[in-house]
């Protein structure tokens, strides 16, 4: 347990959880921010339960999941769509009925679960890659993510009610995460001439990308471009409706 390699893996998993569980917490906070307090509670509870449940499922089938063509490309695109919907002001619709529908618990939970699918896969891949088959460390990473998501979503939601710019920043973070997921898809990289096999882990993809400067530049810059666009779009739409 206290061998240097195990301790190193332990700290890497803690850091990965802090970063990746934060993404789940961010989505939950953004999707439930306009709900009534009671609905916010249920939204956070269902969202956290979904994130944890999906992590358990993905741990069991991770090797199979990574071999599905375009799974990361589709997941990243879905996350971009969610980020776009979350940065839009709640009053940006012309129809009162549409605004009301956009603020329901059902829609918030739908967004959270779709985002959880993508980000839980990302979380499990990262932890499994760090643990390298050590199930004790994998389970530890899973359990650690639970309080981080619950506490994080509550804190972020509170801050969003006081500072509108945090919503735009949240959308930018999700855009950056989505871009990173998309550029880890083997089929997409194959279109760019980068030979990556289905089932490759993020570290495997990073090693291959190092030998292809143009693809590496695209994989590093596009997520930042998406982040900047989502932040600016959120800021602009908010100014139009204020």
PEKA-V698199 format. One line per field, one symbol per residue. phi: phi as a letter, one per 30 degrees, with the letter a starting at -180 (. if undefined). burial: # if it has 24 or more other ideal C-beta (glycine too) atoms within 12 Angstrom, else .. Layout:
phi->???
burial->???
//
This chain:
phi->.cdedddddedddedddedddddddddddddcdcddedddedddddddddddddddddddbeddedcdeiddddddddddddedddddddcdddcdddddddcddedddeddddddeddddedddddddddhiddddddedddddddddddddddddddddcbddddddddddddddddddedcdedddddcicdbddjddedddddddecbedddddddceedddddddddddddddddcd
burial->........##.###.####################...##..##########.##..##..#..##...#####################.#.........##.#.#########################.....##.###.###.###.###.##..#...#.########################..#.#.#.#.###..##.##.....#..##..##..##.###.###.#.....
//
